Amino acid sequence: MDFAKFSKSLWTLIERKSFFKRFINLPKESNSYKLFRSIVERATVELYGKDQVVFLRDRIGIVVMGSIEIRKHNNNNLMKPFIVKKAIEGDVLGWADGDR
C-alpha cells in the first residue's frame, strides 16, 4: 500500500491501535512526537494472507489487524515447527529475542 497516497486513512487506522495510543497524546511540538511521526511516515504497510510465511529479517513489524502465530524449529524435528507465541493486534514483532 502506498502510505503517501492513503496517508490519512492509514494514519487514522494506525492511531487507533493499542501500540500507537501512547504516542498520540504527546504534544505535537515535542521531539518525541516529531520522531514518532517521522518513523511512521517512512514505514511501509504490508498485507499478508492466511498461511503466508513472513520473514522480518532486520525489520520490525506491528500487528495492526488479525493475528500471527510465531513458530520455531528445533533440532529434534525440523519438519514440524512449534508455536512460540500468538501475536495479536498491537504486538510488536522482531523487537525481542522471544518473538523472532
MDAnalysis code that builds the backbone (N, CA, C; Angstrom):
import MDAnalysis as mda
import numpy as np

u = mda.Universe.empty(300, n_residues=100, atom_resindex=np.repeat(np.arange(100), 3), trajectory=True)
u.add_TopologyAttr("name", ["N", "CA", "C"] * 100)
u.add_TopologyAttr("resid", np.arange(1, 101))
u.add_TopologyAttr("resname", ["MET", "ASP", "PHE", "ALA", "LYS", "PHE", "SER", "LYS", "SER", "LEU", "TRP", "THR", "LEU", "ILE", "GLU", "ARG", "LYS", "SER", "PHE", "PHE", "LYS", "ARG", "PHE", "ILE", "ASN", "LEU", "PRO", "LYS", "GLU", "SER", "ASN", "SER", "TYR", "LYS", "LEU", "PHE", "ARG", "SER", "ILE", "VAL", "GLU", "ARG", "ALA", "THR", "VAL", "GLU", "LEU", "TYR", "GLY", "LYS", "ASP", "GLN", "VAL", "VAL", "PHE", "LEU", "ARG", "ASP", "ARG", "ILE", "GLY", "ILE", "VAL", "VAL", "MET", "GLY", "SER", "ILE", "GLU", "ILE", "ARG", "LYS", "HIS", "ASN", "ASN", "ASN", "ASN", "LEU", "MET", "LYS", "PRO", "PHE", "ILE", "VAL", "LYS", "LYS", "ALA", "ILE", "GLU", "GLY", "ASP", "VAL", "LEU", "GLY", "TRP", "ALA", "ASP", "GLY", "ASP", "ARG"])
u.atoms.positions = np.array([
    [0.830, -1.184, 0.000],
    [0.000, 0.000, 0.000],
    [0.871, 1.242, 0.000],
    [0.455, 2.238, -0.689],
    [1.202, 3.479, -0.787],
    [0.810, 4.402, 0.364],
    [1.740, 4.581, 1.326],
    [1.441, 5.392, 2.512],
    [1.140, 6.833, 2.105],
    [1.865, 7.370, 1.128],
    [1.639, 8.755, 0.702],
    [0.235, 8.924, 0.120],
    [-0.187, 7.963, -0.669],
    [-1.493, 8.054, -1.329],
    [-2.640, 7.880, -0.339],
    [-2.476, 6.994, 0.636],
    [-3.548, 6.690, 1.588],
    [-3.199, 7.146, 3.008],
    [-2.339, 8.171, 3.131],
    [-1.802, 8.528, 4.446],
    [-2.876, 8.857, 5.477],
    [-3.903, 9.592, 5.117],
    [-4.919, 9.976, 6.096],
    [-5.666, 8.754, 6.612],
    [-6.095, 7.866, 5.733],
    [-6.843, 6.688, 6.183],
    [-5.946, 5.716, 6.948],
    [-4.704, 5.543, 6.519],
    [-3.782, 4.659, 7.235],
    [-3.427, 5.241, 8.597],
    [-3.183, 6.535, 8.641],
    [-2.850, 7.184, 9.908],
    [-4.005, 7.023, 10.891],
    [-5.242, 7.192, 10.413],
    [-6.421, 7.027, 11.266],
    [-6.503, 5.602, 11.801],
    [-6.267, 4.621, 10.957],
    [-6.291, 3.218, 11.377],
    [-5.195, 2.942, 12.404],
    [-3.992, 3.395, 12.126],
    [-2.857, 3.133, 12.997],
    [-3.027, 3.804, 14.358],
    [-3.538, 5.035, 14.375],
    [-3.716, 5.761, 15.638],
    [-4.606, 5.017, 16.617],
    [-5.526, 4.223, 16.117],
    [-6.477, 3.509, 16.973],
    [-5.899, 2.245, 17.603],
    [-4.775, 1.788, 17.124],
    [-4.191, 0.545, 17.610],
    [-3.479, 0.759, 18.940],
    [-3.540, -0.230, 19.796],
    [-3.046, -0.096, 21.166],
    [-1.582, 0.330, 21.234],
    [-0.733, -0.188, 20.369],
    [0.685, 0.152, 20.418],
    [0.908, 1.650, 20.222],
    [0.130, 2.274, 19.356],
    [0.347, 3.663, 18.983],
    [-0.346, 4.667, 19.889],
    [-1.306, 4.235, 20.677],
    [-2.074, 5.171, 21.500],
    [-1.185, 5.979, 22.437],
    [-0.098, 5.413, 22.895],
    [0.805, 6.125, 23.817],
    [1.459, 7.339, 23.180],
    [1.540, 7.371, 21.858],
    [2.200, 8.474, 21.165],
    [1.234, 9.582, 20.749],
    [-0.019, 9.247, 20.614],
    [-0.992, 10.179, 20.050],
    [-1.203, 11.399, 20.933],
    [-1.157, 11.242, 22.242],
    [-1.426, 12.362, 23.140],
    [-0.194, 13.194, 23.476],
    [0.930, 12.896, 22.861],
    [2.121, 13.722, 23.062],
    [1.889, 15.092, 22.431],
    [2.452, 16.135, 23.016],
    [2.330, 17.458, 22.388],
    [2.944, 17.433, 20.987],
    [2.240, 17.977, 20.028],
    [2.681, 17.921, 18.634],
    [4.021, 18.648, 18.417],
    [4.378, 19.557, 19.333],
    [5.644, 20.276, 19.216],
    [6.809, 19.492, 19.809],
    [6.522, 18.434, 20.559],
    [7.576, 17.698, 21.253],
    [8.461, 16.919, 20.281],
    [9.715, 16.763, 20.660],
    [10.646, 15.997, 19.829],
    [10.219, 14.541, 19.721],
    [9.648, 13.988, 20.796],
    [9.196, 12.592, 20.777],
    [8.099, 12.392, 19.741],
    [7.161, 13.315, 19.682],
    [6.079, 13.204, 18.700],
    [6.625, 13.356, 17.287],
    [7.523, 14.311, 17.090],
    [8.094, 14.523, 15.760],
    [8.877, 13.298, 15.300],
    [9.634, 12.690, 16.220],
    [10.376, 11.476, 15.884],
    [9.417, 10.348, 15.522],
    [8.396, 10.153, 16.353],
    [7.396, 9.126, 16.083],
    [6.753, 9.345, 14.717],
    [6.353, 10.552, 14.440],
    [5.684, 10.859, 13.169],
    [6.617, 10.593, 11.984],
    [7.895, 10.941, 12.112],
    [8.832, 10.707, 11.003],
    [9.050, 9.216, 10.765],
    [9.067, 8.440, 11.846],
    [9.219, 6.984, 11.698],
    [8.002, 6.391, 10.993],
    [6.818, 6.789, 11.415],
    [5.590, 6.254, 10.813],
    [5.475, 6.663, 9.356],
    [5.868, 7.878, 9.030],
    [5.770, 8.338, 7.644],
    [6.727, 7.590, 6.716],
    [7.822, 7.044, 7.265],
    [8.767, 6.259, 6.454],
    [8.428, 4.776, 6.450],
    [7.456, 4.398, 7.242],
    [7.092, 2.979, 7.361],
    [6.363, 2.505, 6.102],
    [6.378, 1.201, 5.932],
    [5.603, 0.614, 4.842],
    [4.531, -0.286, 5.435],
    [3.433, -0.370, 4.746],
    [2.334, -1.226, 5.167],
    [2.324, -2.431, 4.249],
    [2.359, -3.613, 4.836],
    [2.338, -4.840, 4.048],
    [1.195, -5.710, 4.540],
    [0.456, -6.252, 3.611],
    [-0.649, -7.135, 3.952],
    [-0.233, -8.573, 3.675],
    [-0.566, -9.456, 4.591],
    [-0.227, -10.863, 4.443],
    [-1.495, -11.685, 4.527],
    [-1.554, -12.719, 3.734],
    [-2.703, -13.602, 3.728],
    [-2.564, -14.731, 4.730],
    [-3.671, -15.401, 4.957],
    [-3.680, -16.546, 5.862],
    [-2.693, -17.602, 5.356],
    [-1.949, -18.195, 6.269],
    [-0.962, -19.232, 5.994],
    [0.250, -18.743, 5.204],
    [0.391, -17.451, 5.029],
    [1.569, -16.910, 4.367],
    [2.706, -16.804, 5.383],
    [3.899, -17.210, 4.983],
    [5.070, -17.153, 5.853],
    [5.660, -15.745, 5.766],
    [5.980, -15.174, 6.933],
    [6.504, -13.812, 7.000],
    [7.893, -13.854, 7.625],
    [8.866, -13.279, 6.944],
    [10.209, -13.128, 7.479],
    [10.483, -11.635, 7.633],
    [10.818, -11.201, 8.833],
    [11.053, -9.779, 9.085],
    [12.530, -9.414, 9.136],
    [13.380, -10.232, 8.692],
    [14.832, -10.049, 8.788],
    [15.232, -8.576, 8.834],
    [15.825, -8.166, 9.967],
    [16.321, -6.802, 10.192],
    [15.235, -5.729, 10.082],
    [13.983, -6.124, 10.315],
    [12.872, -5.168, 10.331],
    [12.020, -5.430, 11.565],
    [11.194, -4.487, 11.879],
    [10.247, -4.640, 12.979],
    [8.847, -4.533, 12.399],
    [7.948, -5.365, 12.882],
    [6.572, -5.333, 12.417],
    [5.619, -5.129, 13.581],
    [4.469, -4.569, 13.299],
    [3.428, -4.391, 14.301],
    [2.139, -4.949, 13.724],
    [1.501, -5.818, 14.465],
    [0.244, -6.405, 14.017],
    [-0.837, -5.347, 14.190],
    [-1.416, -4.887, 13.090],
    [-2.470, -3.878, 13.182],
    [-3.854, -4.473, 12.951],
    [-3.903, -5.699, 12.452],
    [-5.187, -6.358, 12.242],
    [-4.961, -7.870, 12.199],
    [-5.788, -8.611, 12.885],
    [-5.671, -10.064, 12.871],
    [-4.654, -10.565, 13.888],
    [-4.070, -11.705, 13.593],
    [-3.087, -12.306, 14.490],
    [-2.075, -13.095, 13.671],
    [-0.944, -13.383, 14.307],
    [0.129, -14.140, 13.652],
    [0.667, -15.161, 14.640],
    [0.834, -16.386, 14.185],
    [1.500, -17.401, 15.017],
    [2.992, -17.334, 14.755],
    [3.753, -17.229, 15.824],
    [5.208, -17.212, 15.702],
    [5.697, -18.613, 16.028],
    [6.403, -19.203, 15.085],
    [6.852, -20.589, 15.228],
    [8.359, -20.679, 15.141],
    [8.889, -21.716, 15.754],
    [10.322, -22.011, 15.696],
    [10.512, -23.483, 15.389],
    [11.668, -23.783, 14.856],
    [12.065, -25.171, 14.633],
    [13.065, -25.552, 15.714],
    [13.043, -26.799, 16.098],
    [14.102, -27.264, 16.991],
    [14.890, -28.358, 16.272],
    [16.016, -28.718, 16.815],
    [16.890, -29.699, 16.159],
    [16.314, -31.102, 16.147],
    [15.359, -31.384, 17.033],
    [14.783, -32.729, 17.092],
    [13.823, -33.011, 15.942],
    [13.124, -31.974, 15.474],
    [12.148, -32.189, 14.409],
    [12.074, -30.929, 13.545],
    [12.939, -30.854, 12.555],
    [12.988, -29.673, 11.692],
    [11.762, -29.540, 10.796],
    [11.054, -30.613, 10.587],
    [9.897, -30.584, 9.692],
    [8.634, -30.058, 10.365],
    [8.606, -30.058, 11.685],
    [7.396, -29.631, 12.378],
    [7.734, -28.532, 13.392],
    [7.515, -27.268, 13.005],
    [7.808, -26.178, 13.940],
    [6.781, -26.152, 15.076],
    [7.167, -25.570, 16.191],
    [6.233, -25.451, 17.302],
    [5.882, -23.977, 17.503],
    [4.705, -23.722, 18.028],
    [4.224, -22.356, 18.233],
    [4.860, -21.780, 19.492],
    [5.507, -20.634, 19.346],
    [6.137, -19.945, 20.459],
    [5.150, -18.955, 21.075],
    [4.402, -18.283, 20.221],
    [3.518, -17.219, 20.684],
    [2.496, -16.925, 19.599],
    [1.330, -16.472, 20.005],
    [0.349, -15.962, 19.056],
    [0.303, -14.446, 19.239],
    [0.800, -13.726, 18.251],
    [0.831, -12.265, 18.311],
    [-0.528, -11.736, 17.871],
    [-1.050, -10.813, 18.646],
    [-2.356, -10.227, 18.337],
    [-2.198, -8.735, 18.058],
    [-3.288, -8.106, 17.697],
    [-3.287, -6.691, 17.357],
    [-2.553, -5.863, 18.411],
    [-1.602, -5.073, 17.954],
    [-0.815, -4.228, 18.843],
    [0.526, -4.816, 19.226],
    [0.731, -6.104, 18.996],
    [2.015, -6.730, 19.338],
    [3.109, -6.305, 18.358],
    [4.305, -6.136, 18.898],
    [5.468, -5.762, 18.101],
    [6.248, -7.035, 17.799],
    [6.647, -7.217, 16.557],
    [7.385, -8.405, 16.125],
    [8.798, -8.022, 15.716],
    [9.754, -8.870, 16.051],
    [11.127, -8.652, 15.643],
    [11.885, -7.723, 16.557],
    [11.334, -7.385, 17.688],
    [11.998, -6.466, 18.615],
    [12.773, -7.230, 19.692],
    [12.136, -8.224, 20.295],
    [12.768, -9.010, 21.363],
    [13.163, -10.376, 20.835],
    [14.134, -10.989, 21.481],
    [14.586, -12.301, 21.043],
    [13.475, -13.342, 21.074],
    [12.535, -13.209, 21.988],
    [11.477, -14.190, 22.127],
    [10.474, -14.220, 21.011],
    [10.455, -13.182, 20.158],
    [9.447, -13.178, 19.103],
    [10.040, -13.293, 17.707],
    [11.270, -13.722, 17.614],
    [11.889, -13.877, 16.284],
    [11.729, -15.281, 15.793],
])
